[in-house]
Amino acid sequence: MVKSNLYAPSIGRREFMKLGLLLGTGAFVDLYGLPSIAGNIPAGEKTVWSNCWAHCHCSCLLKMVVEGDRIKRVETDDMGDDTFGMHQTRACLRGRSLHKRTYAPDRIKYPLRRVGKRGEGKFERITWEEAYEEVHLRLKNIIATYGNDSIFCRIGYNSIPGPYHFVERFLNSIGGHVEAHGNYSNAQINEAVKLTYGGHFNDSSPMEMAFSDLIVLFGDNPAVTRMSGGGGTYLYQVGKNKSKARTIIIDPRYTETACGREDQWIPIRPGTDAALVEAVAYVLITENRVDEGFLRTHCYGYDAEEGDPEKGIPPLPAHLGYKAYILGTAPGETPKTPEWAAPICGVPVQTIVQLARDIANARAPFIAQGWGLQRQAAGEQNSRAVCMLPILVGKLGMRGTCNGANAFSAPESNMVMMPFGDNKVKAKVPCFLWPQAVLDGKNMTAKKDCIRGADGLKTDIKCVVQYQGNWLLNQHGGTNQLAELLRDESKLEFIFIMENHMTASARYADILLPSITWPENSRYNVYGTYAVYAEPVVERLFGCPHPYDVFTELARRFGVEKQFTEGRTWDQWQDHLYVQTREKSPNLPPIEELKAKKAIRLPYDPDEERFGMKKFRQDPGANPLKTPSGKIEIYSLELAQRAQTWIMPEGEKLTPLPQYCETWEGYSETGKSQYPLQFISYKPRSRAHSTFGNIPWLQEAVEDCLHINPIDAQARNIRQHQLVEVFNDRGKIHVPVRITPRIMPGVVAKAEGTQYSPDTRGVDTGHCANTLTKLGGRSHVVKANAVNTCLVDVKAV
């Protein structure tokens, strides 16, 4: 195959922009009757409105061009005049290749039964009737033998867009199942923001940057994670261009969001964000740049607190407060000076001092964080620490600011989802600890393993139901060790998977059923600046039934069909839920109008206030937060209570203050370990985790490689583009290398999501990042995904 030369065309910037406008505006007449740019639609072709769901929270509009019974190509949004507020949600490279995913050669076509050992990928084709019968009997036997508490289920985000809770609804209709709490993506930051603010996770839109004079982003790379025309990177660019705000990117990698548009890149060692914040706090406090009034009236735990016995808020002595901790006046504490932090986080002393002064001098600093720094062993503390920056200077709940948490991408209309039904199993296991629930679930407890809804689990997990997502193996830590667990049929007796493509997880199914892709499904979607009624673009391939109908048939065999369906088909559920959504959001178009027009632009005022906590800032007494104290909790009363009662592993601790914590395989361990490099993974442009990873277009367009600094490469005699082995005592991967100064020394990084593919030597030639991460590597507080806490070494192959 001959690769195209991406750098060959000689085209000026003006011509390139004109071409981009042509491609972005589309080739066909839009819904408002604007003239076609590319002429009439060729005979035999038709266009069908649809939308993408590529895990970027952008959900761009798509125009599927169909000829006969096949999708010929994918166009994108061409509605509106493309002025901001009526801007087009132009799809990225993933959305534009969606038809390639639908017709990928590894598409699962028919029901399959495993005939080899688990993981070998050996299956025999069976009929749908045989599949229904076997799934019914095996689930029935699992329930009869161990109870519903032995079934675990979690769906993947990249499943069918819309109300897709029919899988959990089915399980609840037959007695329930163990649910997960939290998720692989953002469980730690969710917990951190809840402990600090009582909520307000997505506090401010990137559009608030238009009213800011300083933007500080910790580990936030929307140019990749929210990269489409409907996503955060567009809002970031528009807001930044309007305000001309000074921008500081704090990240181990020089990211695409930086890419020459930043004013300063501050490289930082993974897992040390809290140490940097503490040194910034020291400068702010000692230079009298904190907002003492705000800290006294709106916060609990900065200094001594009198408490309020009537409200159950205890007093707090000064030595337990944040100020004493930072200044080192608390018993046993060291002053958190820039000189103390610099050798930990790798940020020079003067850079720390200047960062503190920049934040103090800003009128409206927009301080936000991505999700990479919370995927650490002490991830909750990293997230809580970053939130301290706007708190200390009292700059939140006002225009141009963010509370230090995540910046959301676009206004959502909260589409009503299909109800789960009543789950009689109340225990919820941390999402990342489900393998432990297989190994030793009956001994997992609330105070040891963060089980929620019950004191503990009643039994080990014996059955896993996976509806898409590839989380069973590929996206979990410690794939080598997890694969060994999945092969043990005495531990996990039944694995039932419904999936589009033959993923690494799908290879471990006992019964593997095909599902449909997005263009084969009907749904409503309301997101950002549009509402869409997406009819099936093409008929379902290979005679595959709708997955809702599959679970309806299973419900019939269990005698609960009426309870499961409530007498509704899939399309009737869609209509019902859209009507309910419109009752909550009356600005949405009537269902008849949306069905007629298929896609409708929604109003979007770019100057509308899109920040949180305004009322709390104006009057904290009348508008208390949902924290125990009703205030911003610098000292978390909930964490203080957990610290007294929870059972923590040796070397881990719960601290009520947002403190820097040394962890296993953190930076402090690099000098002691035989694996001296910190290894992190990041989101790729070409995939949504592993979804879209089977499309050659995208594999050619975006290089999968290991990023290493020239200093570390030279020390190992590694040459550019050479195949290298990345290894530790958990596994080894072979991957091409990219030597680049865009990553700091001592750190290597690789995009996550490539498919786990071990060879006979035990080398993962698919170079899945989680081959190197830790199966039991969980965070301290909410016991969540800590795959960015990992040490490795690298050598040339």
N, C-alpha and C positions, 0 to 999 in steps of 0.2 A: 504494500500500500504506500502510495506516495503522499507524504504530508504536505499540506499547503504551507507556503512561506508567509507567516503572519506579518513579517516585516517588509515584504517585497514592494507593496504598492507605494508609489510616491504621490502623496496627496496632501494638499495644504490644509491648514486648520479650518479655514473658511469653508472649503469644499467638503471637508469631513463633517462639519456641523450641519451643512445643508443636507448631506446624505443621511445623517442621523435623524433630522427632522422628517425627511421623507419616510424613512423606515418606521420611525416612531408614530407618525400620524396614521400610517396604515394604507392599505391599497384599495380599500373599499368605501362605499358610502356609509357614513355613520348614522346613528339613530336620529340625529337632528337634521339630516338631509344635507350635510355639507358636501361639496363636490368631491368626486373621487379624484385621487391623485394619479392612480395607475390605470385609470380607464374602467371599463365595465368588467364585471365578473365573467371570466371565461365560461363558455357554454359547458354544461355538465357539472359545474362546481356549485356548491352552496356553502354558506357560512353559518355556523352555529355558535351562539354565545356560550362561553363556559368560564371557568376560573381555575387558577392554580392553587395548590395547597402544599408548597414546598418547604414547610417548617420555618419560614422566615417571618411569619405573622404579617405578611403583606397581601397575600391572596389576590394577585393581580388578575384583571380581566383578560380573557383570551378569546380570540376569534378562531375557531377551528374550521379550516377549509376542507370540505369533504367532497370527494369525487367517487360516485358509486357508493360502495359500502366501506370505504376506507378513508381515514384521515390522510390528506395529502400533505398539508403543512399547517403550521400554527402562526397566526398573526396575533397582534396584541391590541390593546385598547386604543381606539381612535376617536373617542367621544370628546366633546368639548372643544374649546379653542386653545387649550393648553396654557392658559394663564393660571398662576397659582391660586388655588381655591376651586378651580375647574380643571386641575391638572390630570393628565392621563396617567393611569397606573400601568406603565409599560413594563412588560414582563422581562425578567432576566434570562440568562442563557438556559436555566433549568426549565422555566415555563415554556420557552420557545422550543424545547426538545421533548415536550410531553408526549407527542405522538410516537417518538422513538421508544419511550418507556412502555407504551401500550403494546407495541409490536416487538418488544425485545425477545430474542430467541430463547432466553431462560424463563420465559413466562410459564407458570404452572397451568396446565390446560385441563387436567382431569383429576378426579379424586384418586389419591394414592395411599397405599398401605406399606409400611416399612417391612422389608423382607431380610435385610442384612442387620448388622449391628448398628446401634445408634451412632449417627455421625458419618457412616459410610456413604450415605446418600443413595442407598439401594431401595427402590420402591417397586411395587407392582400396581398396575392400574386396576381400579375396582369401579363398580357402578355407584351412582349416587345412592341407590337403595341400600347397597352394602355398606356404604360409608355412614349413612344415617343409623343403620342398625348397630354397627360396631361402636360408634360414638355413644349412642344411647345406652348400650349394655355396659360399656366400660365406665361411663360416668355413674350409672346406676349402681354398679358393684363397688366403686370407690366410695360413694355416699353410704351404702349399706355397711361397708367394712369400717370406715374411718370417720364418717360424718362429713358434712359440708365444710367443716373447718379445715379439711385437708385439701381443698381446691383453692388455687391461687390464679388470679387473672389480672392481666394488665394489657390494654390496647396500645398500639403505637400511634404516635401523633400523625404519621403520614398515612393513616387510614382514610376512609371516605370522608370528605368534608361534610359538615353539617351534623345533625343529631345522630351520632353513631354509637350511642350507648346501648344498642340492642343486645350486645354480647353480655354485658353485666346484667342487663334487664332479664335476659333469659336465665342466667345463673341464679339470680335472686328469685325468679319465679319457681325454681326447683329446690329452694331451701337456702340459698345464699352461698357466699364464698368469702375467703379472706381477701380484702382489698389492700392496695398499697396506699400509704400516705406519703405525700411529697412526690418528687419525680427525679429523673436523672439530670434534668437541666438546671433547676434553680431552687431546689429544696432548702439549701442553706441560706440564701439571701432572703427567701420568703420568711424563714424563721427569724432571721436577724432583724428584718424590718418589722415583723410582728412584735418581737420583744422590745424594740426601741420605740416604735411609733404606734403599735397596736394595729398595724395595717399600712396602707399607703405605699404598696410595693411599686406600682407604676405611678409615680407621683407627678411627673411633669412631662409634657410633650417636648421633643426636640425643637418644636417651633418657638418655645420660650427662649431659645438661644437668640432669637431676633431682638430680645429686650435685655440681653445680658452684655456685660463688658469683659467677662472672663469665663472660659469654658475649660473645665478640668475633667478629663475622662480617665478613669482607672480601668484598664483591661477591657475597654469597650471599643468594638470594631464594627460599627453599623454598616460600613462600606461593603462588608461581606455578609454579616448576619442579617442585615435588613437592607439588602442591596438593590431592590427593584424600585420602579417608579412609584409604587405604593408604600414604600418602606421608609424606615428611619433615616437612611443615608440621604434621601432627597430632602426630607425635612431639615436634617442637620445642615446640608449645604445651603438651603434657602435661608434658614435662620441665621447662620454664620455670615453669609454674604450681606444680609441686611444690617446686622449689628457691627460687623467687622471686629467681633470680640477676639481678644487674644486667646489662643488655644494651646493647651498643654496636654500631651498624651503621655500617660504613665503606663508602661507595658514592657515586658521582657522583649517583645518583638516590635520592630518598626512596621506598623500595620498599614493596610490599605487606607484606613481612615486618616492616618497621618499623611503619608504619601505627598509631602511637599506643601500640604495645606495647613500644617500645624506651625505654631511659632516655636514650640519646644517639645522635644521628645526626651523623656526621663526614663531610661532603662532601669528596671527594678527586678531583683531576684524573685522568682516565684515563691509565694507564701509569706512574703515579708512586708506586705502592704501595711499591716497594722503597726509595724515598727516605724515605718516612714511617717505615718499619721501621728504617732506618739511624739516623734521629734518635732513635727510641725506644731503640734499642740504645745510643746514646751516653749517654742519661740513665741507663739501667740500669747501664752500666759505671762511669760517673763517680760515681754515687751508691752504688756497691758493692752493687747489688741483683741481680747475676748469681750463679748457683750455680756457683762455681769448682770445687767438688768434682765435680759432675756433668759439667761441661765437660771436666775432666781425665780422668775414668775412662770416660766414655761417648762422647766426641766426638773427632774429629780435625780440627785446623785452627783452633781458637779462638786459640791462642797458639803458642809454640814447641813442636815435637814431636820427641821423641828418635827415633821410628820403631822398627821392629823388622825388622832385616835377615833374620832367619830366616823371617819371614812375607812378606817382600818389601815391607814398608811403609817408605817413605823418611823420613828426618828432614825437619823443616820449620823453617826459621829464623823467628824471631818476626816479622820485618818482612813476611813473606808471610801471616801469620795474620789472622784476622778482627778481632781486637782492635786491632792496629796500623792496619788499614784504617779502622776506625771512628774511632779517636782521632786519625787524621791523622799518626801517627808513621812510617808507611811512606813510602818515598821518593816524592815527587810527589803525595801525597795530602793532601786538606783535611779537617780535623775535620768529622765529619758531625753537626754540632750542630743543634738545633731551628731556630736562626736560619738555618742553611744550607738546611734542608729546606722551611721554611715557604713561601718564594716559589715553590718548584718544585711542591709538591703542593697548595698552596692551603689548608693547614691551619694555623691560628694557632699560634704558639710555645707558649703556655700550654696549649693543647689537647694538643699533642704531649707536653709534660712530664707532664700529668695522666694521659694514656693510659698512659705508661710506669709511673707510680706505681700506677695501678689494677691493671695486670698484675702488678707486683711484689708488691703487697699481697694478691693473690687467693690463697686456699688451693688452689683447683682451677680454674684458668681454662680454659674451653672455647674454643679459638681455631681457627677453621675458615675456609675460603675457598670461594667458588663458582668457576665456570669462566670468567666474563667477563674477569677481570683477566689470565688467562693467554692469552686470544686477542689478544695484542699482539705487536709485533715483538720485544720483550724479555720475552715472557710467561713463559718458563722462570725468568727471574731474579725476576720478581714473585712467582711461586709459591714459589721457594726462599727468598726473603726472608721471606715470611709464616711459613714453617716455623721461622724463626730465633727467633720470639718465645717459643714454649713451650720451645725448646731452651735459650735463654739463662737462663731462670729454672728450668730443670730440672723443668718440670711437664708430663710426658707419661708414658704407660705406667702411669697410675693412674686411679682412679675420678674421674669428673667432668671429665676432660681429653680433648683431641684433639691430635694432633701438628702441627696447623696446616694439614693438607691438607683433603680433602673429608670431610664427614660422610655416611655412607651412610643410605639411607632405611629399609630394613627387612631382616630376615634373609632371605637367599636360600638355596635348597637346591641351587644349582649343577646345574640340569637338564642332563643329558648331551646333547650336541649331536650331530647326524649328522656322522660323520667327513668331513674334506675329501678324503681320499685323498692319494696321493703327488703333489705338485706338482714336476715335473721342472725348472720354471723357479724358480731359487732367489732371484733378485734381487727385492727389494721396494722400491718407490718411496714416498717420503713421500706420504701421502694427498693433501695440498694441492698437490703438484707434478706431478700427472698431466698437466696441460696442457703443462708444460715437456717432459715425456716425449714428447708428441706433436710438439712443435716441434723438439726437439733431444735426444731420448732417448739416442742413441748416444754423445753426449758427456757424459752425466751420470755422475758418479763417487761413490764412497763418501765421499771426503774433501772433495768440493766440494758435493755435493747430498744427503748423508746417505742414499745408497743402502745398503740392508742386505742381507746374504746373499750378496753378490758385490761385486767391485770396481767394477762399473758395469753399465749396461744394454747389451745387445748391439745393439739397434736402436731406432728410433723406434716409438712406439705407433701402430698403424694401425687397430686395431679396439677399440671399447669395448662391453662388455656391461653393461647396467644393469638390475638387478632392483629396481624401485621406488626411491623415495627423493628424486628431484628434485635430486640432487647434481650431475648433469651440467652444469647451468647455474645454476639459481635459487639454490642454496645455496653457490655458489662465489664467490670475490672477482672483481670486474671483469666483470660480466655482458656489458657492451657489447663488450669486447675478446674475451671468451670466445665470444660468439655469432659474432663474425667468424671465429674459429678453427674453430668447428664447421661453418661454412658451406663451408670449404675442403676439398673432397673429395680433393684431392691430398695433404693432410696426414692426414686421418682418413677412411679409405676406407669403413668400415662401422660404423654405429651400430645396435646391436640392443637394444631396450628392451622390457621387459614391465612393465606398469603398470595401475593401476586407473582413473585419470582422466587427462584431457588436460592435463597439466602443462606448464610452460614448457619443461622438458627433453624431454618426450615429443614435442613439436612438431619436434624435430630428429632423430627416429629415421628410419632407412631402412626397417626392418621394426619395426612396433609391434604387440605382441601383448597382448591383455587378460589380466588376472589376476583372481583372486577376492579378495573382501574377507574380513575376519576372521569375520563370522557365517556365511560359506559354507564354512568350513574346519573340519576336526577336528584336535584337538591335546590334549595334556596341558600343564598349566602348574602349577608349584609356586612360590609366592611369598609371603613374609611369613607371614601367619597362615592360609593355606588352600592346598589342592590342588584342582584342578578338571580334570575330563575334559569337554571342550567338544566336543560333537557338532555337526555342521552345523545351524545354526538354520533355514535354508531351503535348498532346492536351489540349486546354482550357477546364476546368472543367464545368460541368452542362450546356453545350451548350452556354456558355457566349460569346457574340461577343467581338471582340477587342474594347477597349474603343475609339480608333480613328474612328472605323466604327460607333460606337454609335453617336458620334458627327457629323460624316458625314451625317447620317440619319437626325439628327436634323437640320443640315445646309440645307439639301434638302427641308425640310418642310418650312424653312424660305426663300427658293429661292436663297440661296447663296452657293450651293454645289460646283460650279466651282471655285468660289473665295476662298473657304475654302481648297479644296483639290489640286487645280492647276493641276488636272488630275492625281494625284499620289495616289497610295495605301500607306499603312503604310510602307511596305518593300521597295517600291520605294523611299519614303522619306528618309528612312535609307541609301540607296545606294547614293542618291543625296547628302545628308549631309556629308557622309564619304568622298566622292570625294572632296567636298569643304574643308573639314578639311585637307585633304592631300595636297591641294594646299597651305595651310598656313604652314603645317608641312611636307615638302617633305621627311623627314626621315621615315615616316610611310610606311608600305608595301602597294603595289598596292592592290586594292580591290579584284582582282581575286585571288591573293596569299593568302590574309587573309581569303577569303571565303573557299579556299581549305584546309588550315591548321587549321582554326578555332581560334587558339591562337598562337601568335608570341611574343617572347621575344624582347624587345627594348633595345638598348644600354644605358648604365648608367655608367658614369664615376664618381667614388666616390670622385675624387680629383678636379672635376670641381668647379669653383667658383659659389656659390649659395647664394649670399648676394646682397642687393640692394644699391642704392645711391652711387655707386662707382664713376661714372662720376661727380656727383654733388660734392662729396667730393674733387675730384681732381681739378675741376674748376667750382665753383658755378655760376660765371658770364655767362659762356658759356652754362651751363646746369641747368637753373633755375628750381625750383620746381613749381608745379601747385598751389601755394598759391598766395594771392594778392601781397605779397612782392617778390615772387620768392625764398624766403629763408625759412629755418625752422622757423616757427612762434611760439615762446614761448609766445609772446603776439599776440593773434589771431585778425587780423583786421576784419575778418568776424564776429567773436563773439562780438567785440566792436560795430560794426554797429547794430547787432541784439539787443544788450543790450539797445541801444537808441530807438529802434522802436517796439520791441516785448512787448506784454502784458503778464506779468508773474503772476502766482498765488501768493498770500500772503505767505511769507516765502521762496520763491524760487528766485534765481537770476542767471543771466548770467554774468560770469566774463571772460574777455579776457585772464587772466592768468590761468594756471592749479592749482587751489586752492582747499584745503580741504573745503568742505561745509557740515555743519550739515543739516540733513534732517528729515522728518517725519519718525518715527519708526527706527531711527538710534541708534547708541550706546548711544548718549547723552540723548536719551529719556528713556533708560532702568530704570533709577533711579526714573523717574516720573510716569511710566506706571504701570498698574496692571499686565502687561505682561512683565516680566523682562528678558526674554531670547531672544536672536537674533536667528532667524530661517532661515536657508539656505537650498537650495536643490542642488543636484549634479547629474551628469550623472552616471547611473548604468552600470555595465558590462553586464548585462543580457538582456538589452533592448536598443532600439534606441527610446528614449522617451517612448511611449506606445507600439510601434511596437516590436513584439516578446514577449510581456507580457502575451500572451495566450499559451505559450509553457511550459508544466509541467517540462520538462527537465531543463529548465533554471530557473524556479521558485525554484526547488530543489537545484540547484547548487549555487545560489546567494541569500543570505538572504535579504529580504526587512524589514528594521527596522529603528528605530529612534536612532541616535547616541547621547549619552549624557555623559558628563564628570562625573567621580565618585563624585566630590564635589557637583555638582548640583543634582545628583541622591540621595546622602545621605541626603541632605537637604529636600528632598521630600519623603523620605522613600520608594524609588523605588528599586526593586530587579532586578537582571539580568534576561532577557528574559520575564519579566512581560509585560502584556498588559497595555499600558498607553493611556491616553487621552491627546492629544496635542490640545490646544484651544486658541482662542481669540474671539473677538466680531463678527468675520465674519464666524466662523465655528469651527467644532471640528472633529478630526479624531481619530480612535483607531488603534494602531499599536504596535507590539512587540518592546521592547527596547533593545539596546545593550549599556551597560555601558562600556566605554572605555576611556583611557587617550589619544586616538588618536584624540580627539577634545578638544579645549581649553574650560575652564570654562566660563559660561555665553553664550555659543553658543550651539544650537542643530542643527542636520542636518539629512536630509532624502533624499533618491534617488527620483528623480521626475519620472513621467510617469505612475504610477499605476492608474488604471481606477477609476474614480469618481463613487462611489456607495453609495449614502445616504440611510439610513434606515428610518423607519417611525418616529424615534426619532430625525432625523436631524443629526445623526452621520454618517460620511463618513467611512464606514467599508472597503472601498477600499483604504483608506488612501492616496488619491491624495494630493500631496503637495499644489496644488493651491486652495484647500478648505480653506486654511489659509491665502493666499495672497490677495492682494488688487485689485479689478476690475479696478479702475481708477488709480492705482499706476504706474505712468509714470515717466520717467527720465526728467531732466530739459531741456536738449538741443534739442534732436531729438524726445522726447516724446515716448520713447521706453520701452520695458519690464523691470520692476524694481522689479521682484518677490523676489530677495534676500534682499530686504529691508522689513523686516517683524518681528514683535514681537509676542511672544506666551508665554504660560506657560504650564507646564506638570504636570499631577497627575496620580497616579496609578488608574487603573480601578478595 
